[in-house]
Amino acid sequence: MRWRKPGPMPSSFCGVPMVVDHQTNRGAGFNSWVISADVHWPEPQGKPTSRPICARRAKREPRSMDNRPWWITALQWTLWVVVMSIVMGWLGRSRFRARPASQANRLVHPPGTLIIGLLCFAVFAGLAIVSNVIPNKTTTWWTTSVFVGFAILSAPMVTAFFLEEYEVSEEGIAGRSFTGVRKYLRWSDLRAARYVAPMKWFRLETQSGTVARISVMLIGLPEFARWLLQRAPHGAIDAGTLAVLQDTAVGNPPSVWT
């Protein structure tokens, strides 16, 4: 090997000690010292290895998602869809439970709303805590954010069960939203009534701009639909919403899942 000044001759290479026999010569035509060294490596001890002693290959930790077979991921998503279909189907059926005649005009949430809200909040909040308390290589800031986000999104279901309720009559609809805001809308003042399928609610807006959103998860939707069809001004209900309200009035409200 050749070594140029400045700098002392190393006594080890890649952490392995070596013995150096060197001589110094004045380099012709160069203003520097040239050192010719003969390096004697120590005899290897123990089991020989085929890898070079200075090979520093970074060991990349395998990610669990990369090592799993594709069918495991597919099975997990399939199970999730099946479970959610069963849960939301049960929640949808709970809207049809029998009620006393005195409560026929009241729109309230079924107990299933509270159960699912508490369950989702507990599951996702627990996952966010456990994933950060117990050492886990898959835990990142965004996985924690996703768990916390779903826990926050499930909180309105809990508050809706205790706060959201409406009462319909031949004059209009009065009640309180899931945020606790009280509203009163007269049927004759309606400017637009529209069913918003992605959000699963009926959106009512008056001439003055007051807006009420009636969730499809509420009990009592058939009575609400009948009053709205009878009392809403002509042209306030669009064609698509009209078909949905007609089905709801005869006991077939929109699905809470699809």
Phi, psi and omega in degrees: 000159180239138184227130182252144174294153000276173179113135179287159178287130181291148177259358177213160181221118182058036177083003181251124180295148179217157179255129186241124170253115185232158173226152181248139178222146176281122182287122181293128176079003181232139179269061180201162176268137178247126181249123174259122185236139172254119183261130178248111180280142178292153179295134179294142179243147180085197184288127180293154179233149182274348181278142174301146186291337182258010180290119181243075180273122181292126179275113180273122180293125180293136177276141184298326181293329182283332185271348182281142175297153183297329185288337177291316177298317179297320180294320179298315180293324178295316178297321180297316180295318180297313181297315180295325178296319179294315182295312182290329175295318177297319179295320179296320180291332181292346178288345186258013181293149183292142179227158176298152181299331181292341181253012185296330182270001182263136177253115181223165178275143175286161178301335179300330178298316179293318182297312181293320179299313179294320181296313180296319180296317181294318182295308185287323176293322177295319178296321179296322181286311184296321182294338179260339179275315180272129180305129184207123183291339182272355182284124176226175181295327183282329175294320176297320180296322179295314179298315179295321180298315179294325177296319179293320181294333180279343181298320179300333177294324179290313180293327180297323181298323183271334188251320189282122176198148180221160175225129182255150178211182180289345180271323183171203182230132180230146179171202186221135180281176182291347175268358179093003181279126179275141182218152174220124180235128175273139180301321183290342180268359184293134175261325181207141173229120187221141175266123180258098186299315181299327182265352178060050175208161172263129181254118180250133180226133180268175179296331181275355178099000177292133184237136174231138179242117184258112183290146177284355179276355183282148171278140178101014181296324179302319179294320177299315181294322181295315179295320181294319179294325183281324192252346183291142178299153180296132179091352180285334182256124179284168187298316181296318179292326180300316179295320179294318180294322179296319176293321180294322182297332180263012174099017179237072180289165180301152177292148178272358185241311184250000000 
